[in-house]
């Protein structure tokens, strides 16, 4: 009995010591949002990459809104520490300045501090450190670590959490809602509802032409996917602007099914002329959620593109959609 007690005490001590070692070292830097304050946190984790995120600090305890940016490696903030600083995440700064929410955004794994000299939305111009680190799994792990840390902040009301994802970020918003029960609301802008591989196939049909032309486009997609599947962990081979690692890990996930497995209320918004993520893909997720009786709203924006900008319209119209999402979150 004595030996068993001593052994149990030893195991408990080992678990406590391991837990203490696993706890991240946290660095906090003040962050100025203009009309609101905030902080930039760096979580230094033993045996894992650092996690860095920014969160506003309202004057009272407030619900949390997490923005998840689209594809590529453009940082969510540019020019920090200079008079020319700005955010690349639409509506983040104005929402933080309102003071009704704690608003946060997370750096991607390996995120550079300056925008790459390359077209936005792709990773071909991103540094090797980013492309080596970035996958669905590493991004989800980073988001989970940041969210859990933010939920423990004294000014955050963890009973209401909105994850607001755009394009690739919509995929991650659905995955995060499945992985973290604390997520109560998900807003997906221009997000696929099935898988990104389905989106390629749907766009091949939508491009039109003869059956033979469509078959040729589908054959090209299949050939590229075969190459990715033959070397799925490669970070120096690229297809469609991203590494094989990125594609192989994202192809494995269907956001619509992630939403089914979550408990979150859902808002979907897609441009009806989106040429990146066909709206029919989002319709699949909507139909699945509706059939299950879930709380889901779908805003189909007429004549609008991937960013919800309608033909002849402006970002003022997009702002109305973002405002509608926040009104939805506020009343639920």
Secondary structure, DSSP 8 states (H G I E B T S, - for coil): -HHHHHHHHHHHHHHHHHHHHHS-EEEEEEEE-SSSEEEEEEEE-TTS--EEEEEEE-SS-EEEEEEE--SS---SEESTTSTT-EESSTTHHHHHHH-SSEEEEE--TT--SS--SS-TT-STTS-HHHHHH-SHHHHHHHHHHHHHHHHTSTTEEEEEEEEEEETHHHHHHHHHHHH-TT--EEEEES--SS-HHHHHHHHHHHT-S-HHHHHHHHHHHHHHHHHHHHTTT-SS-EETTEEHHHHHHHHT--HHHHHHTS--EEEEEEETT-SSS-HHHHHHHHHHHHHTT--EEEEEETTB-TTS-BTT--HHHHHHHHHHHHHHHHH-
